[in-house]
Amino acid sequence: MEDQLAARTRRAAKKAAEFADSVDREARFPLEGATCLKSEQLLSLLIPKAAGGEGRTVGDVAQVCAELGRACSSTAMIFAMHQVAIACILEAEPTDFTVGFLRQVCREQLLVASSTTEASKGGKINVSSCAVSRKGDNANLSKEASVISYGEDADAILCTARRALDAAASDQVLVLLLKHQIELRETTQWDTLGMRGTQSKGFSLRSNFHAEQVLQEKIAVPFVETMQRLSHIFWGAVWYGLATEALFRACALVKGQAATPPVTLARAACSSQTIWSSVTSLIGVHSERESQAGFADKTRQSLFANQVKVSSAELLVEVLSSCMMAAGLRAYRNDTPFSLSRLLRDAFSAPLMISNERILADSGLMMSMLDDFGQSFTCAPGEPHDTQSNRMDLGSS
């Protein structure tokens, strides 16, 4: 990350950290941190320079996520989810509407949320109950969304829906809805153990919009891949930042209190580094996919992305638990600068959002589709393998 971007990131992280405890205590949107993200022009990092953005890499954004993760998990997660939404918009065929919207994001630093889950479909992003209803150039949709993180504070919402009222559940489109077009009625509150500032409430969403705001006639594989991979990359980077901050506090507390550093903290440091190593490996896989070079098997790429998410989430909880046990009561208390309470509670969101159990079930299904089940899916990213014996039977998928 260039020095100039690093300096902007540090300023945003400092502001987010200043209000992190009050955001958690009051379970409110991290307005101060989000406002600083906008003032530092961090919401348009992925947008190409031709559209007014910076054209930054996924790796650049992951480093920003990690720095923000040290400061305020909620602010960092909101930033991460926004960047995933922007990346999905960039996957769509460019139109006057999408290009104009991306330029507006760059000028005004608009915050974009996404609505991919429904009460009737759970966390599945590849099926929808709600549908786009069209009449000429006008369209509308109604969606019972089980979760729309920071929906009330977003400037736009990227929404999945069926292509038409008579379309199958898997025949989906992406719709980019602007704030003035959206009516939200809260259906569930967000009073949770951690990640309280993300305000991931449930809503009934209603919207009337222009037909050009349907970004793609049908959601393509690249959208699903982009949402899956970048979610796991950016969320993993947030978790690495959280783990790093926990280690920093625990080490600062025990420093000088023992003849040798506690073994538990050394082990936690190894686990923390494993999280970052996994994230950077997944960045490499994503980059290879973009350049169409190496590691071409899409199933193995998806498997690896799932493995990174599951292992990173589990390691994060282990790191926080180890730090708490090593640091003791002063870390357990809420009224010391070494407190790990908020960080520990935020960490437990990692295996639940998206559920590790559901991801493992999906991975098991993908593994069973491979001809060399139980063998080739253990290859490291980019590692050469026998393309004949490892090729999927596409007809069975």
C-alpha positions as CSV (number, residue, x, y, z in Angstrom):
1,M,0.0,0.0,0.0
2,E,1.5,3.3,-1.1
3,D,2.4,5.8,1.6
4,Q,-0.3,8.3,0.6
5,L,-3.0,5.6,0.8
6,A,-1.5,4.4,4.1
7,A,-1.7,7.9,5.6
8,R,-5.3,8.3,4.5
9,T,-6.1,4.9,6.0
10,R,-4.4,5.7,9.3
11,R,-6.4,8.9,9.6
12,A,-9.7,7.0,9.0
13,A,-8.7,4.2,11.4
14,K,-7.8,6.7,14.1
15,K,-11.2,8.4,13.9
16,A,-13.0,5.0,13.8
17,A,-11.0,3.8,16.9
18,E,-11.9,7.0,18.8
19,F,-15.6,6.1,18.6
20,A,-15.5,2.3,18.4
21,D,-16.5,1.8,22.1
22,S,-19.5,4.1,21.9
23,V,-20.6,2.6,18.6
24,D,-20.5,-0.8,20.3
25,R,-22.1,0.4,23.5
26,E,-25.0,2.2,21.8
27,A,-25.3,-0.3,18.9
28,R,-25.4,2.5,16.4
29,F,-24.0,3.1,12.9
30,P,-20.4,4.2,13.1
31,L,-21.1,7.7,11.6
32,E,-17.8,9.2,12.6
33,G,-15.7,6.5,11.0
34,A,-17.9,6.3,7.9
35,T,-17.7,10.1,7.5
36,C,-13.9,9.9,7.6
37,L,-13.9,7.1,5.0
38,K,-15.7,9.5,2.7
39,S,-13.5,12.5,3.5
40,E,-10.4,10.4,2.8
41,Q,-11.9,9.3,-0.5
42,L,-11.6,5.6,0.4
43,L,-15.0,4.4,-0.9
44,S,-13.9,4.6,-4.6
45,L,-10.6,2.7,-4.4
46,L,-11.6,-0.1,-6.7
47,I,-13.3,2.0,-9.3
48,P,-11.2,2.5,-12.4
49,K,-9.4,5.8,-13.0
50,A,-11.4,6.2,-16.2
51,A,-14.6,6.5,-14.1
52,G,-12.9,8.9,-11.6
53,G,-11.7,6.3,-9.1
54,E,-8.2,5.1,-8.1
55,G,-8.1,1.7,-9.8
56,R,-6.6,0.1,-6.7
57,T,-6.0,-3.6,-6.4
58,V,-7.8,-6.1,-4.3
59,G,-4.7,-6.3,-2.2
60,D,-4.7,-2.6,-1.5
61,V,-8.3,-2.7,-0.3
62,A,-7.5,-5.8,1.9
63,Q,-4.8,-3.8,3.6
64,V,-7.2,-1.0,4.3
65,C,-9.7,-3.5,5.7
66,A,-7.0,-4.9,8.0
67,E,-6.0,-1.4,9.3
68,L,-9.7,-0.5,9.9
69,G,-10.2,-3.9,11.6
70,R,-7.7,-3.0,14.3
71,A,-9.6,0.2,15.0
72,C,-13.3,-0.7,14.8
73,S,-14.6,-4.0,13.5
74,S,-18.0,-2.5,12.5
75,T,-16.5,0.3,10.5
76,A,-14.1,-2.1,8.8
77,M,-16.9,-4.6,8.0
78,I,-19.1,-1.9,6.5
79,F,-16.1,-0.7,4.4
80,A,-15.5,-4.3,3.3
81,M,-19.2,-5.0,2.3
82,H,-19.3,-1.7,0.4
83,Q,-16.2,-2.7,-1.6
84,V,-17.8,-6.1,-2.4
85,A,-20.9,-4.3,-3.7
86,I,-18.8,-2.0,-5.9
87,A,-16.9,-4.9,-7.3
88,C,-20.1,-6.6,-8.2
89,I,-21.3,-3.5,-10.0
90,L,-18.1,-3.5,-11.9
91,E,-18.8,-7.0,-13.1
92,A,-21.9,-5.8,-14.9
93,E,-21.9,-4.7,-18.5
94,P,-21.2,-1.0,-18.5
95,T,-24.1,1.2,-19.3
96,D,-24.7,5.0,-19.1
97,F,-26.5,4.4,-15.8
98,T,-23.8,2.3,-14.2
99,V,-20.9,4.5,-15.4
100,G,-22.8,7.6,-14.2
101,F,-23.4,5.9,-10.9
102,L,-19.8,5.0,-10.4
103,R,-18.7,8.5,-11.2
104,Q,-21.1,9.7,-8.6
105,V,-19.6,7.3,-6.1
106,C,-16.2,8.9,-6.8
107,R,-17.5,12.5,-6.6
108,E,-19.7,12.1,-3.5
109,Q,-18.3,9.0,-1.9
110,L,-21.6,7.2,-1.9
111,L,-21.9,4.2,0.5
112,V,-23.4,1.1,-1.1
113,A,-25.1,-1.7,0.7
114,S,-26.4,-5.0,-0.7
115,S,-29.5,-7.1,-0.2
116,T,-29.0,-10.7,-1.2
117,T,-30.8,-12.6,1.6
118,E,-34.5,-13.2,2.1
119,A,-36.5,-14.5,5.0
120,S,-37.8,-17.4,2.8
121,K,-34.4,-18.3,1.3
122,G,-32.0,-17.7,4.1
123,G,-28.4,-16.8,3.1
124,K,-28.5,-18.3,-0.3
125,I,-27.4,-15.7,-2.8
126,N,-28.1,-17.7,-6.0
127,V,-31.9,-17.9,-5.5
128,S,-34.6,-15.3,-4.9
129,S,-38.2,-15.1,-4.0
130,C,-38.8,-11.5,-4.9
131,A,-39.1,-10.5,-8.5
132,V,-38.8,-7.4,-10.8
133,S,-42.2,-6.3,-12.2
134,R,-41.9,-4.2,-15.3
135,K,-44.2,-1.9,-17.2
136,G,-42.5,-0.3,-20.1
137,D,-39.4,1.6,-18.8
138,N,-40.6,1.5,-15.2
139,A,-40.2,-1.3,-12.7
140,N,-40.7,-2.2,-9.1
141,L,-39.9,-4.9,-6.6
142,S,-40.8,-5.9,-3.0
143,K,-38.4,-7.9,-0.9
144,E,-38.6,-9.4,2.5
145,A,-34.9,-9.1,3.4
146,S,-33.8,-11.0,6.4
147,V,-30.7,-8.7,6.6
148,I,-29.6,-5.5,5.0
149,S,-26.5,-4.3,6.8
150,Y,-26.4,-0.5,7.3
151,G,-29.4,-0.3,5.0
152,E,-30.8,2.8,6.6
153,D,-27.5,4.6,6.3
154,A,-26.6,3.5,2.7
155,D,-26.8,5.8,-0.3
156,A,-27.7,2.9,-2.6
157,I,-28.6,-0.8,-2.2
158,L,-27.6,-3.5,-4.7
159,C,-30.4,-6.0,-4.7
160,T,-30.9,-9.5,-6.1
161,A,-34.3,-10.5,-7.5
162,R,-35.9,-12.8,-10.0
163,R,-35.8,-11.5,-13.5
164,A,-39.6,-11.4,-13.8
165,L,-42.7,-12.5,-11.9
166,D,-42.8,-15.8,-13.8
167,A,-39.1,-16.5,-13.6
168,A,-37.6,-19.4,-11.7
169,A,-36.0,-18.8,-8.3
170,S,-32.5,-19.1,-9.9
171,D,-33.2,-16.8,-12.8
172,Q,-31.9,-13.7,-11.1
173,V,-30.9,-10.1,-11.9
174,L,-29.0,-7.4,-10.0
175,V,-30.9,-4.2,-9.4
176,L,-29.1,-1.0,-8.2
177,L,-31.5,1.0,-6.2
178,L,-30.9,4.6,-5.2
179,K,-31.7,5.9,-1.7
180,H,-34.6,8.2,-2.8
181,Q,-36.2,5.2,-4.5
182,I,-36.2,2.9,-1.5
183,E,-38.8,2.4,1.2
184,L,-37.6,0.4,4.2
185,R,-39.8,-0.9,7.0
186,E,-37.8,-2.5,9.8
187,T,-38.9,-6.1,10.6
188,T,-36.1,-7.3,12.9
189,Q,-33.8,-5.3,15.2
190,W,-30.0,-5.7,15.6
191,D,-29.3,-6.2,19.3
192,T,-26.4,-8.6,19.2
193,L,-23.3,-9.8,21.0
194,G,-20.9,-8.1,18.7
195,M,-20.5,-6.3,15.4
196,R,-23.2,-4.1,16.7
197,G,-22.4,-1.1,14.6
198,T,-23.1,-2.9,11.3
199,Q,-26.8,-2.5,12.0
200,S,-27.7,-5.6,10.1
201,K,-31.4,-5.4,10.6
202,G,-34.2,-7.1,8.6
203,F,-36.4,-5.0,6.4
204,S,-39.4,-5.1,4.1
205,L,-38.0,-3.3,1.0
206,R,-40.1,-1.6,-1.6
207,S,-38.8,0.3,-4.6
208,N,-40.0,1.9,-7.9
209,F,-37.2,2.4,-10.3
210,H,-36.2,2.8,-14.0
211,A,-35.7,-0.5,-16.0
212,E,-32.1,0.6,-16.8
213,Q,-31.2,0.0,-13.1
214,V,-31.4,-3.8,-13.7
215,L,-27.7,-4.3,-14.2
216,Q,-27.8,-7.7,-15.9
217,E,-30.5,-9.7,-17.6
218,K,-29.3,-12.7,-15.7
219,I,-26.8,-13.1,-12.9
220,A,-23.7,-14.7,-14.4
221,V,-21.1,-16.9,-12.7
222,P,-18.6,-14.0,-12.4
223,F,-21.0,-12.2,-10.0
224,V,-21.3,-15.2,-7.7
225,E,-17.5,-15.7,-7.8
226,T,-16.8,-12.1,-7.1
227,M,-19.2,-11.8,-4.2
228,Q,-17.9,-15.1,-2.7
229,R,-14.2,-14.5,-3.1
230,L,-14.1,-10.8,-2.3
231,S,-16.3,-11.3,0.8
232,H,-13.9,-13.9,2.1
233,I,-10.8,-11.8,1.2
234,F,-12.0,-8.5,2.7
235,W,-13.7,-10.1,5.7
236,G,-10.6,-12.2,6.4
237,A,-8.5,-9.0,6.3
238,V,-10.9,-7.4,8.8
239,W,-10.4,-10.4,11.1
240,Y,-6.7,-10.3,10.7
241,G,-6.8,-6.7,11.8
242,L,-8.9,-7.6,14.8
243,A,-6.5,-10.4,15.7
244,T,-3.5,-8.1,15.4
245,E,-5.1,-5.5,17.7
246,A,-5.9,-8.2,20.3
247,L,-2.3,-9.4,20.2
248,F,-1.0,-5.9,20.6
249,R,-3.1,-5.3,23.7
250,A,-2.3,-8.6,25.2
251,C,1.4,-8.3,24.6
252,A,1.5,-4.7,26.0
253,L,-0.2,-6.0,29.1
254,V,2.0,-8.9,29.8
255,K,5.3,-7.3,28.8
256,G,7.7,-7.2,31.7
257,Q,5.5,-9.4,33.8
258,A,7.1,-12.7,32.9
259,A,10.7,-13.8,32.3
260,T,9.7,-15.1,28.9
261,P,6.7,-14.3,26.7
262,P,3.7,-16.6,27.2
263,V,3.6,-19.5,24.9
264,T,-0.1,-18.9,24.3
265,L,0.6,-15.5,22.8
266,A,3.3,-16.9,20.5
267,R,0.9,-19.6,19.3
268,A,-1.8,-16.9,18.8
269,A,0.7,-14.9,16.8
270,C,1.2,-17.9,14.5
271,S,-2.5,-18.3,14.1
272,S,-2.9,-14.6,13.3
273,Q,-0.2,-14.8,10.6
274,T,-1.9,-17.9,9.2
275,I,-5.1,-15.8,8.7
276,W,-3.2,-13.2,6.7
277,S,-1.3,-15.8,4.7
278,S,-4.5,-17.5,3.7
279,V,-6.1,-14.1,2.7
280,T,-3.1,-13.2,0.6
281,S,-3.1,-16.6,-1.1
282,L,-6.8,-16.1,-2.0
283,I,-6.0,-12.7,-3.4
284,G,-3.5,-14.4,-5.7
285,V,-6.2,-16.9,-6.8
286,H,-8.6,-14.1,-7.5
287,S,-5.9,-12.2,-9.5
288,E,-5.2,-15.3,-11.5
289,R,-8.8,-15.7,-12.3
290,E,-9.0,-12.1,-13.5
291,S,-6.0,-12.6,-15.8
292,Q,-7.2,-16.1,-16.9
293,A,-3.9,-17.6,-15.9
294,G,-3.4,-20.7,-13.9
295,F,-5.6,-22.4,-11.3
296,A,-8.4,-22.4,-13.8
297,D,-10.7,-24.9,-12.2
298,K,-13.6,-22.9,-10.8
299,T,-14.7,-25.5,-8.4
300,R,-11.2,-25.7,-6.8
301,Q,-11.1,-21.9,-6.6
302,S,-14.5,-21.9,-4.8
303,L,-13.4,-24.7,-2.5
304,F,-10.2,-22.8,-1.6
305,A,-12.2,-19.6,-1.0
306,N,-14.5,-21.5,1.4
307,Q,-11.5,-23.1,3.2
308,V,-10.0,-19.6,3.7
309,K,-13.2,-18.3,5.2
310,V,-13.8,-21.2,7.5
311,S,-10.3,-21.5,8.8
312,S,-9.8,-17.8,9.2
313,A,-13.0,-17.4,11.2
314,E,-12.1,-20.3,13.5
315,L,-8.5,-19.1,14.0
316,L,-9.7,-15.7,14.9
317,V,-11.8,-17.0,17.8
318,E,-8.8,-19.1,18.9
319,V,-6.5,-16.0,18.8
320,L,-8.9,-13.9,20.9
321,S,-9.5,-16.7,23.4
322,S,-5.7,-17.2,23.8
323,C,-5.1,-13.4,24.2
324,M,-7.8,-13.2,26.9
325,M,-6.4,-16.1,28.8
326,A,-2.8,-14.8,28.6
327,A,-3.7,-11.2,29.6
328,G,-6.1,-12.2,32.4
329,L,-8.5,-10.1,34.4
330,R,-7.4,-6.7,33.1
331,A,-8.2,-7.8,29.5
332,Y,-11.5,-9.2,30.8
333,R,-12.6,-5.9,32.4
334,N,-14.3,-3.3,30.3
335,D,-12.7,-0.3,32.1
336,T,-9.1,-0.8,31.1
337,P,-7.2,0.2,27.9
338,F,-6.3,-3.5,27.6
339,S,-9.9,-4.6,27.4
340,L,-10.6,-7.4,24.9
341,S,-14.3,-7.5,25.5
342,R,-15.5,-5.8,22.3
343,L,-12.9,-7.6,20.2
344,L,-13.8,-11.0,21.6
345,R,-17.5,-10.4,21.0
346,D,-16.9,-9.2,17.5
347,A,-14.7,-12.2,16.8
348,F,-17.5,-14.6,17.4
349,S,-19.4,-13.1,14.5
350,A,-16.8,-14.6,12.1
351,P,-18.0,-18.3,12.1
352,L,-21.6,-17.2,12.0
353,M,-21.6,-14.6,9.2
354,I,-21.8,-16.5,6.8
355,S,-22.3,-19.7,8.7
356,N,-19.2,-21.9,8.7
357,E,-21.5,-25.0,8.8
358,R,-23.4,-24.0,5.7
359,I,-20.1,-23.2,3.9
360,L,-18.7,-26.6,4.8
361,A,-21.9,-28.3,3.6
362,D,-21.5,-26.5,0.2
363,S,-17.8,-27.4,0.1
364,G,-18.7,-31.1,0.7
365,L,-21.1,-31.0,-2.2
366,M,-18.5,-29.4,-4.5
367,M,-15.8,-31.9,-3.4
368,S,-18.2,-34.8,-4.3
369,M,-18.5,-33.4,-7.8
370,L,-14.8,-33.7,-8.5
371,D,-13.5,-36.8,-10.4
372,D,-10.6,-37.1,-8.1
373,F,-12.6,-36.7,-4.9
374,G,-10.4,-36.6,-1.8
375,Q,-7.2,-35.9,-3.7
376,S,-6.8,-32.9,-5.9
377,F,-8.8,-30.4,-3.9
378,T,-5.9,-30.4,-1.4
379,C,-3.6,-28.7,-4.0
380,A,-2.3,-25.3,-3.0
381,P,-3.4,-22.4,-5.1
382,G,-1.4,-22.3,-8.4
383,E,0.1,-25.7,-7.8
384,P,0.2,-27.7,-11.0
385,H,-2.1,-30.7,-11.3
386,D,-3.0,-33.3,-13.8
387,T,-5.7,-31.5,-15.9
388,Q,-7.0,-34.7,-17.3
389,S,-7.6,-36.6,-14.1
390,N,-8.7,-33.4,-12.2
391,R,-11.1,-32.1,-14.8
392,M,-14.7,-31.7,-13.5
393,D,-17.5,-33.6,-15.3
394,L,-19.4,-30.4,-16.3
395,G,-22.3,-32.4,-17.5
396,S,-23.0,-33.6,-14.0
397,S,-23.0,-30.1,-12.5
